[in-house]
Amino acid sequence: MIFGFNGKLLDVDLTKREIKITELREDWCKLYVGGSGYATRLLYDLISKETEPLSPDNVLIIMTGPFVDTFSMSPKTAFITKSPLTNYLGKSMVGGSFGIMLKRAGFDGIVLKGASREPVYLAIIEGQAEIRDASHLWGKDVLETSKVIKEELNNRKVKIMAIGPAGENLVRFSAVITDERRAAGRTGMGAVMGSKKLKAIVTYGSKKVQIYDKEKIIYLMRKHLAAALKSPRGIGLRSYGTSGGLISYYLDGNVPIKNWTKGIFDKVDNITGQTLQKIYKSRGVPCGTEVVCSIQCHKELQANDISEDEWEKCPEFETLALIGTNLMIDDYKSLIKINRLCDRLGLDTISTGGVIAWAMEAYEKGFIRAENLGFELKWGDGKATLKLIEMIARKEGLGNILAEGVKRASQKINLETESFAIHVKGLELPAHHPRRYHSMGLAYATSNIGASHLQGMTMLAERGILLPEYGISEIPKDAESKVKVTIIHQNLCAFLDSAGLCKFSVFGIIDFNKIAEAYKAVTGFETCKEDILETGERIWYLERLLNLKLNLSVKEDTLPKRFVEEPLNEGPVKGVTCPISQLLELFYRYRELDPWSGYPNKEKIKKLKLDVDVIN
Amino acid sequence: MKEIKVRIYPDLKNVMVIEVNTLSVKEVLETLKDVLKLQGQYVIVKNGKILGDEEYISNHDEITLVPVIEGG
């Protein structure tokens, strides 16, 4: 028995309609924890550079970590695959109750191979798994799908992850939506599920996994929940959710405006989380009903003038920034509607915002014309944005090109538009600004999934949320300390994604000595904070090696030129660019990566006990 | 004692006049959080700019307290 786990994975071959149960490997749990680390190790042996992401050959792994359903604020379930957006590692972490319920149903993860000929859904109920027909669900949006499945099963407690029309139509930045409102948004998970004709996965169970030291875990959970209530970061998130971050980030120069070309958006007050929660009655809830969380950053609004639901989801910070300030939309009603539409259609709001910002700039510069599009596409136009989002999900007209993501779309429309296609390795940028926080620029450039803010949350360190337990006791000011902070953050994020802990409940709230204690109490594995860092480091290098196996070139460890060569002429970051070359040079040195091939040296691989075949 | 005019974001219409002993941003922030019973992290914003701890405001200045949320 492995404490913290069921010890079982579901191995589903959708082509053959076969379901097998395989055992979890204890050695891999020790080396790669679980969640994203374990799933990446599994994927490493299952795909190659020839694997087409949207073919039956690709493998999608949905995996929980040892903290899921054993520790507080730990709902995060990993989606791991070869990304149709980047052609490299695809990874997305999602909150909500799905992972918790999957574990209660008796499984730690699901390995999805092959592709069904007809639409199906997978039902995993109390230790039994079954592939069911989903022809009647194909074409429905995420909310309708969930409603029909719950009625069919006559069970309102089941947890569902589903794709919408965007995933069915293979939109490369489509999401999988869990619990009807949490998105595994990044790197195109919806399209991979769609390519397998897998409309949804449904789970329910009542089993609890065994914990090594239950008494200690209860003690540490109490400490964790109390710390979240007391810390400034926890208080802020509890008060307003992530949407409350927009105003202070804006004032700090840390949001995109007009596809990253402006530093001032004087209508920002119309769309901040504080404004939305002043206009509408609001409430905070955990991201899933089974999640033990004292922060409850998921905010809902009683927006009955625009929503049929009693409680409507409040857009998160990333959505308000990428679709609000970035598209210069100051109409909060449009933003709430866009947010919901993206969930219903199954689209990642970050990439959607990035792609439409590029389209608006292309329209402004004459590369896209109203006569071809059927309507005008001007900055700030919420109605045009809503229309375009429908077109993307249905792959209609220009939507068919935008559905490819900003990198491919810019190559198709006109190569001149590539200069304002804002992405890293094909993944559109999140909202934190590389001109403002240079370490975020480095984190985007070197993230193993492309531009992601959750693979190294270094803006926190640059804003004063430090990690004294790892020697980060001062805000990093010079290039050297920014690079060191980035590496530590990348390693810690890799560990957290593998364990299942929500990052909002860690940085600025609980130190890693306590997390090490909790990890030992759950799994029984002897662990200290240094082990956590080393395990995270091992997982980061594993991801890197997988990408190199998939043909990653070091040239792709970079930022869009806009951040490097084009300073803003206004706002808090006026005149500033990101010195990415200098940061990368140091990064390669500290990471012990060959600057030409991008590979780590053999000693590093051996030292980290990485058990993979490396062809270099 | 010095008087300053304070708004708390997002309530920008409601201006409070508050007396403070010092005009150092760091100390004004602490005083205001104490007097107004505010929890969590805030910054002082004047004319659309976040003021640093080491800066000073002026007597009769109008400032806004903006909550800081570190997320997303």
Interface residues (C-beta under 8 A of the other chain):
Chain A: P232 R233 I235 G236 L237 S239 Y240 G241 T242 S243 G244 G245 I247 S248 L251 D252 D269 T272 G273 Q274 T275 K278 C297 E316 F317 E318 A321 A431 H453 L460 R463 I465 F504 F507 G508 P572
Chain B: Y9 P10 D11 L12 Q39 G40 Q41 V43 V45 G48 K49 I50 V66 P67 V68 I69 E70 G71 G72
